[in-house]
Every structure is written in structure tokens, then in C-alpha cells.
């Protein structure tokens, strides 16, 4: 009872206690706004290029070629060749005379390398031949590369490329070059006589549909002798190709002793093809050279490397321009198939990127694909 009374007494007499005041919040110091950066925001990462997943290969340096100081002596062969070429010349004016002269052959040291391109547009074949030797060697190492052509199509399962390999005696090839080298420097002109009194001489003209291609390049390691022709036999172009034909008549039988057979190319042989392709590419749009270009592009699908991509893009761009110049949709489609189909197939093989089909596996428009490839693969 005493405890209860004490509790009641204490509770009844106590005064109400006010709650303690909350401590004052500390003052927040004023901070000046940060000045805007004058530098641009960081660039967003660019996705991988579908054509160049890594760095494009560097262009190879052209071999150094020096101007001739002196000329090789072919005077005895030139006398014989002048008579033969004049006899072969198809005169276009009655009573005319064919004058044959010879320019300088700058190869005053022994020939180290001979490269020949030969083929026929009608036959559909293009062959590349190389003969090379080191100084003092008794033989040339010979390589031939070619496509199968219209009349020697590859059988099922056969390699797409034909290859010849072998050795040729240096004395045999040097003897053939004794005719071929001056023939490559031959210059022909037809000189007509003064017109008869009150008249004129009869004139004639000849042509043929048998287009052909010949290109020679010889090197002694310092100097170079080169000449080429692509076109049709005829009276107007005789001065340009008769010497080339004489040169091939001399060395062709030596090469052709080695048969071209289906095979797989080595790294060195692919490098030779790449060199030949890059040398030939500036001539791809020459008059009558369309079939040489097409054979090279087809061979590149099997022998080329990414080093050829830039040149193949030039082929695509040329094909697009030719298509755009056509007067009708039908003609544009025809040109697109002829000019774009093979270059796109070759580029797909070399780059590993093939945009010719959509996600559903349907064939896309060739022109649209070509434009996309050009935009993606052209190195800025």
C-alpha cells in the first residue's frame, strides 16, 4: 500500500516536460556550377567493318625501273625481222612500201624474268607465263597459270585453275629471245607513193573477229622491256601487233612444251598472280579488253588475296557506270549480270563477307549489293 501511494503522489505532482529541440542543420556551402567542357564528347565505338575486319593490306611498292643508257645489239636479227614483218604486212595502198625500224632494247644484262599474257576472246582462255632465273643459272624456272576456257571446261571436282611447272634450258629460251626481244621493239609504217596524175591509188581495208591478247614484260633486274596489244587483227592495227605476234611465235613453243593441268597454286604462285593482276588492272577498261578483265577477275576468285580488293572495287565501279549509261531497264539488268556477278563472287571469297543474299536467303539486287560493297570496302 505504501508503494502505491508513493507512485500516485509522484505522478500527480509532476510538471509536463517539453521535448528537446532538434539540433540545427549545418549550413550547406554554396558551390558554383561547373563550366561546360569545350572538347567534343567521346566518339561512340564504330562496329567492325564487314569487309576489313582488321587493317587493310598496304599497297606493294612498284619495282624500281631505270631508264636505258645503252641498247642491246640486235642488228643482225633486225635485218631478218624487217624483211619478215614487211612481207607479213597487209598493204592498204597500191604501190606502198612498208618501212620497219627498231627502238631500243634496254636490257643490256642477261634476262632475269620474262612474263607473258596470252589468250583469245573467242576461245575464252587466258594464260599467264613466267620464266625466271638467278644470275649464272643454266635453266629458267617456268610457271604457267590459266583458266579452263570455253572449250576446256573444268570437270566436276577438278581444280578451277590450270597450272604448268617445269624447267627450260637457258640456252633454249635465250635463243628464242634473240628473236622476241627485237620483235618487241619493231616499229612499222606504210609509206604510200605520190598520187598518179589526175587520180589516186586504190585503197583496201581488212578486219577480223578473232580478238586476241598479248602482253610481254622482260626484266634484267634494272631495266624493263614491255609491250602489249588487245584487239582484233586488221589493217589499221598491224603496226601495233605484228611485232608482238613475232615475239610470241618465237617463245610460245618453248612454253607450250609444259602442259597446263588442273592444280592448286602455292603461295609464290599466288603472289605472281597478284602481281600480274595489279599490273593488268589499269588496262581493264581499254577498248576490246573486257574479256581479259573478266578472265582475270574469275581467276582471282581462286588465286587472289585481299591485296586485290581495291582493284576489284574499281571493276565494280566501272560495271555500275556502264549499267547506269544503258537506255533501258532490260539493258541495265543485262549489264549488271555480266559486269557485277563475278566481281561480287570474287570479293565474297576474298573478304569472307557475302551480302548477295538477304536474311531469308533470297538473292538481292546486284546493283544494290555492288553499291553496298563499294561503300563498305572502299578505304577512306
Protein Blocks (a to p, Z undefined) as FASTA:
>chain_A
ZZmmmmmmmmmmpccdddddddddddddddddddddfbdcddddddddfklmbacddddd
dddddddfbdcdfklmmmmmmmmmmmmpccfbehiacdddddddfblbccfbdcdddddf
klopacdddddddehiabdcddddddebjmlcccehiafbdcddddddfklmmmmmmmmm
mmmmpccddddddddehiacdddddddfkdcdddddddehjaccdddddddddfklmmmm
mmmmmmmmmmmmmmmmpccddddddfklmmmmmmmmmmmmmmmmgghilmmmmmmmmmmm
mmmcfklmmmmmmmmmmmmmmmmmpcbfklmmmmmmmmmmmmmmmmmmmnopackbcfko
pacdfklmmmmmmmmmmcZZ
